[in-house]
Amino acid sequence: MAPNVDLCCNKDSNNGTGDGEQRPAHEVPKCRGRHQLQRGTSPNWSCDVCGAHYTTPTSLGCRECDFDLCPTCAAPPLPGVRASLAATVGDVEAFFRLTPEERRLRARAQDGTAITVDRGGGLRGILGLIEQLGVLGGIPAGAGDDAARAEILRMALGAAAAEHRAAHHRRRRSHPRDEDDDSWEDDDDDDDEEMDMEV
């Protein structure tokens, strides 16, 4: 059996192991480079897990990776549980370069609520993905391909009608009509009304 390793400077202090307790060697905290952390001195440092700033000269860290761990983060439960919280500066910068939507999708993927779709359902599977992305209001659960086909057709027709109206308005704005010009219809409201679609 591996010998116990004492991470404390003295048994009375609570510098990383919680009330001077000892840990087996396999439980010694490690940096993100997988090096065992050593007791060191630095007049001014911050914990790379929680971000707390310290002016005490003693820290638990890895000088090779420039990684420091505060007593709170070093205390049980072990930092292995918190290892996913420790990030390099590049990781943090990359995260803040993401759009809000990309951040939301990444967070959903990390907490287990990522989008999952049963791809065996044909059009129903495609519609399921569209619903989960929040594009549709949804169709009744258990609806088959016919209902999915109808919903997709309704969406396509609605999108086509919206594009037609937008194109019509763009044309009218870019080509003002003359009093003598009969090329424009007199009825301005026909294209703005909702199209009745039956599927």
N, C-alpha and C positions, 0 to 999 in steps of 0.2 A: 504494500500500500504506500502511496506517495506521502511524504512527510508534510506536516502542516507548515504553512508559510505565514509569518507574522508581518502584516503590512503596516503596523503601527510603530511610531517612533518610541512610544512607551505605553504601558498597559493602562494608564489613567486617561489617556486622551481618546477622543473619538475622531481620529483622523482617517476615516475611510472604511473602517470595518464595523462600526457600530459597537460602542462600549468595549473596545479593546479585544473583541473576539478574534479568533484565528480562522483562516479559511484553508481548506485543502489546496494543494498546488494547482489542481485543475480548475479551481475557481478564481484564480488570480485574474483581476481585470486586465484586459488587453486593449491596445489602441486599434484604430481601424486598419493599421498595417499588420495586425495580429502579433505585435511585440508585447511581451509582458511589461506592465507599467512598473516604474521604479520611483522611489521617493527622491524628490529633487528640490532644489531651492531656486526661487525666482521672486524678486520683490513685487512684481506686478503681473498678474496673469488672470485668464478667464477660463472657465470650464468649457470644454468643447462639446459637452452634451447639453447642458442647460443654459449656458451663456452667462452664468453668474460671474461677476468680477471680484477678484480677491487681491488684497494687499499683504496677506500673510506670506511669509517667505517659503513655506513648505507646501509642496504639491505632489500629487501622484501623477506621473506622466511618462511620456516617451519623447526623449529629446530628438531621436531620429526622425519621427513623424511630426514633431512639434504639436503634441497632443497632451492636454492636461485634463485631469478629472478631479472634481471637487469632492469633499467628504460625503455630501448628500448623495451624489450620483454613484459613488463607490460603495455606499452601504447596501446591504441586501434589500431588495432583490438585486442580483448582480447586474452590472452594466451590459451584459450580453442581452438582457431583455430590452435595454435602452439603446442598443447598438444602432438600430435603424434610425434613431434620432440624430446621431452624430453624422454630420455631412461636411463635405469639403466646401470651401468657399465657392468653387466652380459650380457645385450642385445647387447651392442657394441662389447664385446669380442666374443660373439657367432656369430655375423655377420662376423667378420674377420676370424673366423675359417671355414667359408663356402668356397667352391671352387668358382672360378670366374663364372662358369656356374650356380651354385646354387644362387649366388648373383644376376646374371642377371635374372634368373627365378623369384626370390623373388621380385626384383624391378618391373618386368613386372606385377606380380600379384598385387602389391601395387598401381601401377599407372593405372590399368584398362586395360592393354593390354595383359592380361593373355590368354593362349591358350583356345579357345573354339571350340568345334567340334559338328556338328549336328550328333548325334548318330543314327538318323533315317535312314541314308543312307546306311546301311549295309557295304559292302566293301568300298563304297565311303567314308563313315565316317572314317573308319580305314585309308584309304589313305589320307584323309584330315588331320588327326592327324600327320601322317608321314610327309606330306608336311609342316605343320606348324612347326614341329620340325626341318625343314631344311634338311631332309634326301634326298628328291627328288627334281628334277627340277620342277615337277608338270605335270598335265595333263589339257586339256582344261576344262574351267568352264562348268558345266552342263553335263559333261561326266557321263555316267551311270556305273552300276556295271561291264559291260563287259570291258569297258576301264580300270576301276580300277583293275579288275582281270588280265588283260593283263600287266598292269604296275607292279603289285605285282609279277607276274610270271617272268617278265623281270628282276626285282630286285633280285629275288631268284636265277634265273639262273646265273645272273652276279656274285652274291655272291658265288655260288657254283663253278663257273669257277675260280674265284679268289682264293678260298680256295684250289682247286685242283692244281693250279699253285704253290701256296705257299708250299703245302705239297710235290709236286714234287721236288722243289728246296731244301727243307729241307732234303729230302731223298738223293738227289745227294750230298749235302754237307756232310752229315753224313756217307755216304758209297761211298768213291771214288772207281771208277771202275778200274779193272785190265785190262791190255792189252788183256789178253786171255778171259776175261769175256764177253759173248754175251748177258747178261741179260739186259743191257741198250741199248736203241735204239740209232742208229747212228745219227738220226735227232734230234738235240737239239732245233730247233726252233718251232716244232709243238705245244708244250705245252705253249709256250709263246705268241702265236698269239691270238688275240681276237676271241672269239667264235661267229659265226654268229647265231643269235637267231631270229627266226620268231615266232610270236605269232598270 
